[in-house]
Amino acid sequence: MRSWSGLGPQRLGPRRLSPRRRLLVGVVALAVLVVAVVVAVRALVPGDEVRAVPQDRPGPVVLIPGYGGGSSGMRVLAERLRSEGRQTELVRLPEDGRGDLREQARTVDRYVTDALRGGAPSVDLVGHSAGGVVARLWAREHEGAGKARRIITLGSPHHGAELATAGSALGVACPAACRQLVPGSSLLRSLGDEAPGRPALMSLWTAQDETVTPPDSSRLNGDAVNVELQRVCPGARTGHGQLPSDPMVVGIVLRALGTGPFESPKACGALSS
């Protein structure tokens, strides 16, 4: 009779493993399963991998001018921030802020990268007018949640501006940034009006805005802190171009860029800078 002893190992397979080896195989299989689950969860929730930016360690303030690149008002704000001990960087936008807003966001990222390479823990951003839209684009497309602490937009047309619509319709002096700021443009639709939790974002505007109309085009949903200037300072007559230099607005910005709670101010009187 033929012996089956030579075929035993092939037929019995894993049953011939010692108890210790079977335990080892089981542990390895369980570890592989756990790693697979963790990878799957992180793929579904990518934000969990982004480091939290410390709120108690303010870094440099990156200031982004609006359409046209005018910076006189932002220079007033920069000087006030420097008097409070904050380092500031005023962005020089390509094509004087009239070119593609995504290209402007890439320019902002170069300023942010330089600041972080210099040892800053993070940055804060302040964008005036279209500069606020650029700040949001930068945050979304350049991993802003892990680089920026707080963002403040001043009179920014997050839903577009009727002036851009008129310019686009007439075909007169309406370059790329103008077309992208038409309400319902593909860029604004892709950006949406929901502010994520990080970076913390405040949108401040004036009801007296004569450039961004309607003024509440600046209002954002989600986790944004929305501040209409006249609800805090009822007598304010601040116009669009005055936002970066108005003492009441500067006071709000200074407080919001501190280390205290990031919230809407409760009163106007103590805010004037």
C-alpha positions as CSV (number, residue, x, y, z in Angstrom):
1,M,0.0,0.0,0.0
2,R,1.3,3.5,-0.9
3,S,2.3,5.7,1.9
4,W,0.7,9.1,2.2
5,S,3.5,10.4,4.4
6,G,5.2,12.2,1.5
7,L,2.0,14.1,0.6
8,G,1.1,15.0,4.2
9,P,2.5,18.6,4.2
10,Q,0.7,19.5,1.0
11,R,-2.7,18.2,2.2
12,L,-2.5,19.5,5.7
13,G,-1.1,23.0,4.8
14,P,-1.5,25.5,7.6
15,R,-2.7,22.9,10.1
16,R,0.9,21.8,10.5
17,L,1.9,25.3,11.8
18,S,2.7,25.5,15.5
19,P,0.3,27.4,17.7
20,R,2.9,30.2,18.1
21,R,3.2,30.6,14.4
22,R,-0.6,30.6,13.9
23,L,-0.8,33.3,16.5
24,L,1.9,35.4,14.7
25,V,0.1,35.0,11.3
26,G,-3.2,36.1,12.9
27,V,-1.5,39.2,14.5
28,V,0.1,40.2,11.2
29,A,-3.2,39.8,9.3
30,L,-5.0,41.9,11.9
31,A,-2.3,44.6,11.7
32,V,-2.7,44.7,7.9
33,L,-6.5,45.1,8.2
34,V,-6.1,48.0,10.7
35,V,-3.7,49.8,8.4
36,A,-6.1,49.4,5.5
37,V,-9.0,50.8,7.5
38,V,-6.9,53.8,8.7
39,V,-5.8,54.6,5.1
40,A,-9.4,54.3,3.9
41,V,-10.7,56.7,6.6
42,R,-8.0,59.2,5.9
43,A,-8.8,59.1,2.2
44,L,-12.4,59.9,3.0
45,V,-11.5,62.7,5.5
46,P,-8.3,64.4,4.2
47,G,-8.6,67.3,6.5
48,D,-7.7,65.1,9.5
49,E,-4.1,65.0,8.1
50,V,-3.7,68.8,8.2
51,R,-1.9,70.0,11.2
52,A,-3.7,72.5,13.5
53,V,-2.3,76.0,13.3
54,P,-1.7,77.4,16.9
55,Q,-4.0,80.3,17.6
56,D,-1.9,81.8,20.3
57,R,1.2,82.3,18.2
58,P,0.5,85.0,15.5
59,G,2.8,85.2,12.6
60,P,3.3,87.7,9.8
61,V,0.3,89.4,8.2
62,V,0.1,89.1,4.4
63,L,-1.9,92.0,3.0
64,I,-3.6,91.5,-0.4
65,P,-4.8,94.6,-2.4
66,G,-7.9,94.6,-4.5
67,Y,-8.6,94.9,-8.2
68,G,-6.3,97.4,-9.7
69,G,-3.6,96.8,-7.1
70,G,-4.0,100.1,-5.3
71,S,-2.2,99.8,-2.0
72,S,-2.5,103.2,-0.2
73,G,-5.2,102.1,2.2
74,M,-3.4,98.8,2.8
75,R,-0.2,100.7,3.6
76,V,-2.1,102.5,6.4
77,L,-3.2,99.2,7.8
78,A,0.3,97.8,7.5
79,E,1.8,100.7,9.4
80,R,-0.8,100.3,12.2
81,L,-0.1,96.6,12.4
82,R,3.7,97.2,12.6
83,S,3.1,99.7,15.5
84,E,1.5,96.7,17.3
85,G,4.7,94.6,16.7
86,R,3.4,92.6,13.8
87,Q,5.5,91.8,10.8
88,T,3.6,92.6,7.5
89,E,4.1,91.7,3.9
90,L,2.2,93.7,1.2
91,V,1.7,91.5,-1.9
92,R,2.5,93.0,-5.3
93,L,-0.1,91.4,-7.5
94,P,0.7,90.5,-11.2
95,E,-1.0,92.8,-13.8
96,D,-2.0,95.2,-10.9
97,G,-4.6,92.8,-9.7
98,R,-6.5,92.6,-13.0
99,G,-5.2,89.2,-14.1
100,D,-6.4,85.7,-13.4
101,L,-7.3,85.4,-9.7
102,R,-5.8,81.9,-9.6
103,E,-2.5,83.4,-10.7
104,Q,-2.8,86.0,-8.0
105,A,-3.3,83.2,-5.5
106,R,-0.1,81.6,-6.7
107,T,1.7,84.9,-6.1
108,V,0.3,85.0,-2.6
109,D,1.6,81.5,-1.9
110,R,5.1,82.6,-2.7
111,Y,4.9,85.3,0.0
112,V,3.4,82.8,2.4
113,T,6.1,80.2,1.6
114,D,8.9,82.8,2.2
115,A,7.4,83.7,5.6
116,L,7.1,80.1,6.7
117,R,10.7,79.3,5.5
118,G,11.8,82.2,7.7
119,G,10.5,80.4,10.8
120,A,7.0,81.8,11.2
121,P,4.5,79.3,12.8
122,S,1.8,80.5,10.4
123,V,0.5,83.6,8.7
124,D,-2.6,85.8,8.8
125,L,-4.1,87.2,5.7
126,V,-6.1,90.4,5.1
127,G,-7.6,90.9,1.6
128,H,-9.3,94.0,0.5
129,S,-12.0,93.8,-2.2
130,A,-11.0,91.2,-4.8
131,G,-8.0,90.5,-2.6
132,G,-10.4,88.7,-0.2
133,V,-11.5,86.4,-2.9
134,V,-7.9,85.7,-3.8
135,A,-7.2,84.9,-0.1
136,R,-10.0,82.3,-0.1
137,L,-8.7,80.8,-3.4
138,W,-5.2,80.6,-1.9
139,A,-6.5,78.8,1.2
140,R,-8.4,76.3,-0.9
141,E,-5.8,75.6,-3.6
142,H,-2.6,76.0,-1.6
143,E,-3.3,74.0,1.6
144,G,-4.1,77.1,3.5
145,A,-5.6,75.2,6.5
146,G,-2.1,74.1,7.5
147,K,-0.4,77.5,6.8
148,A,-2.8,80.3,7.8
149,R,-4.2,81.1,11.3
150,R,-6.8,83.7,10.4
151,I,-8.2,85.4,7.3
152,I,-10.0,88.7,7.1
153,T,-11.7,90.0,4.0
154,L,-12.7,93.6,3.6
155,G,-15.6,94.5,1.2
156,S,-14.9,91.4,-0.8
157,P,-17.3,90.3,-3.6
158,H,-17.6,86.7,-2.6
159,H,-20.8,86.4,-4.7
160,G,-19.6,88.7,-7.4
161,A,-20.2,92.4,-8.1
162,E,-22.8,94.0,-10.4
163,L,-20.1,96.4,-11.6
164,A,-18.2,93.4,-13.1
165,T,-21.4,92.3,-14.8
166,A,-21.8,95.7,-16.4
167,G,-18.2,95.8,-17.5
168,S,-18.4,92.3,-19.0
169,A,-21.6,93.1,-20.8
170,L,-20.2,96.2,-22.4
171,G,-16.9,94.5,-23.2
172,V,-15.1,97.6,-22.0
173,A,-11.9,97.2,-19.9
174,C,-13.0,93.9,-18.4
175,P,-9.9,91.7,-18.1
176,A,-9.7,88.3,-16.5
177,A,-10.2,89.2,-12.9
178,C,-13.3,91.3,-13.9
179,R,-14.8,88.4,-15.8
180,Q,-14.1,86.1,-12.9
181,L,-16.0,88.4,-10.5
182,V,-19.2,88.4,-12.5
183,P,-21.9,86.9,-10.3
184,G,-22.3,83.2,-11.2
185,S,-18.9,82.9,-12.9
186,S,-17.3,79.5,-13.1
187,L,-14.6,80.5,-10.6
188,L,-17.1,81.8,-8.0
189,R,-19.3,78.8,-8.4
190,S,-16.3,76.5,-7.9
191,L,-15.2,78.5,-4.8
192,G,-18.7,78.5,-3.3
193,D,-19.8,80.6,-0.4
194,E,-19.1,78.1,2.5
195,A,-16.3,79.1,4.8
196,P,-14.5,76.0,6.3
197,G,-13.5,75.9,9.9
198,R,-9.8,76.4,9.1
199,P,-8.4,78.9,8.6
200,A,-10.8,81.0,10.7
201,L,-12.4,83.6,8.4
202,M,-14.0,86.9,9.1
203,S,-15.8,88.8,6.3
204,L,-16.3,92.5,7.1
205,W,-18.1,95.0,4.8
206,T,-19.8,98.3,4.8
207,A,-23.4,99.0,3.9
208,Q,-22.1,102.2,2.2
209,D,-20.2,100.2,-0.4
210,E,-20.5,101.9,-3.8
211,T,-18.3,99.5,-5.6
212,V,-19.3,96.0,-4.5
213,T,-23.0,96.0,-5.0
214,P,-25.0,94.7,-3.4
215,P,-22.8,95.1,-0.3
216,D,-23.9,91.9,1.3
217,S,-22.2,90.0,-1.6
218,S,-19.5,89.8,1.1
219,R,-21.6,87.6,3.3
220,L,-20.4,84.0,3.6
221,N,-22.0,80.8,5.0
222,G,-20.5,78.0,7.0
223,D,-18.1,78.9,9.8
224,A,-17.4,82.5,8.7
225,V,-17.7,85.4,11.1
226,N,-19.8,88.0,9.2
227,V,-19.5,91.7,10.2
228,E,-21.5,94.5,8.7
229,L,-19.7,97.6,9.9
230,Q,-22.9,99.6,10.5
231,R,-24.3,96.9,12.8
232,V,-21.3,97.5,15.1
233,C,-20.8,101.2,14.4
234,P,-24.3,102.5,13.3
235,G,-23.0,106.0,12.3
236,A,-20.2,104.7,10.1
237,R,-20.1,106.4,6.6
238,T,-17.2,104.3,5.4
239,G,-17.0,103.6,1.7
240,H,-15.4,100.7,-0.2
241,G,-12.0,102.3,-0.7
242,Q,-11.8,103.5,2.9
243,L,-12.2,100.1,4.4
244,P,-8.5,99.3,4.9
245,S,-7.7,102.7,6.5
246,D,-10.8,103.6,8.4
247,P,-10.0,103.8,12.1
248,M,-13.0,101.7,13.1
249,V,-12.3,99.0,10.6
250,V,-8.6,99.0,11.6
251,G,-9.6,98.6,15.2
252,I,-11.7,95.5,14.3
253,V,-8.9,94.0,12.3
254,L,-6.4,94.5,15.1
255,R,-8.6,92.8,17.6
256,A,-9.5,90.0,15.2
257,L,-5.8,89.3,14.5
258,G,-4.9,89.1,18.2
259,T,-4.9,85.9,20.3
260,G,-8.4,86.4,21.7
261,P,-11.6,84.8,20.5
262,F,-12.3,85.2,16.8
263,E,-15.7,86.7,16.9
264,S,-17.8,89.6,15.8
265,P,-17.2,92.8,17.9
266,K,-20.0,93.7,20.3
267,A,-19.5,97.5,20.3
268,C,-17.8,100.2,18.4
269,G,-16.6,102.8,20.9
270,A,-13.5,101.0,22.1
271,L,-12.4,99.8,18.7
272,S,-11.2,103.0,17.1
273,S,-7.4,102.8,16.6
